[in-house]
């Protein structure tokens, strides 16, 4: 095995109470603490820390404390695979949570399945995270978020119905499974609704200048721009579009994060984003207050934070229903999850290890308040 070039953080959050069995239950976490998706990963690390502390303070799971072993995969597939291998083969974790990137989760899927260790994705929306190319379910891979086909359909329905768009221009990341999946399913749903794709422009994840593609899109006579990607490229592309005089509505997937205001500022006006949660839902206030107290800062990447937090409680529930820390029994319990009340939803797994019946939230950026506010809730037809 190549030398593992990952930063390792062991978070031992042991409550002051006396546990019946002092041996901790080890769970793994893989996060993008550095690299292009660092903002998402930092939010997940902090949220898992909060959830584990709450659980340990309340007596742990099966009378034992949780211990998190975390690796930073640096937004690189090679590091993701190495981290997964180490958690499964060396650290002997009972399950692993994160990260949010579809390509990262797909790359490590064989490791978790060969090792018979459940993996819970926070925000990986590509279908291949939980099924292989033949459509067969990956037995040990799960996710808590809805998928790209669902998300693409939400974007298409919102564009065609709410915005009454007839012609769409797309900018997407050709190097990203996440971006390619959203693009594909948007096109399928938008054309089914009677819309037409008039421009389809690609870039690679490391690019920072999108003016050539945006100019072509501007000249396409589109009435909506579709940005199905994430990371720092997203606010840069929005800003450059506005600098080129493009004032059309921009619709994107769940790549939105509050960090984008630092780069785009008021140019985020008239942009709409699919979200798994409403940042300003009163039901989430207590969690975000805890986050600020723990991290010393407001939670910017709120979707990642909530999904990671809920993954811990989903895993806790599965371990308790299994009555065991045997990874195979935990896997069975995860698969059988039904009507589990979590912070952001009531969770039921379908046969493909995906959540059933979740609504998509549409957020609209308010340039005056510098916030992405609730605009609509959509469940694709």
Protein Blocks (a to p, Z undefined) as FASTA:
>chain_A
ZZddbdddddddddfbdcfblcdcdddddddfbcjklmmmmmmmmmmmmmmmmmmmnnpa
ehiacddddddehhpaklmmmmmmmmmmmnopabdeddfblklmmmmmmmmmmnopacdd
fklcbfklmpcfkopacfkbccfbdcfklmmmmmmmmmmmmnopabdcddddfkbmklmm
mmmmmmmmmmmnopacfbdcdddfkbcbfklmmmmmmmnopabdcddbedjklmmmmmmm
mmnopabdcdddfkbcfklmmmnmmmlgoiacddfbdfklmklmmmmmmmmmmnopacfb
lmlmmmmmmmmmmmmmmmmmnopabfklmmmmmmmgghiacfkbccdddfkopaehiacd
dddddfklopacdfbdcddZZ
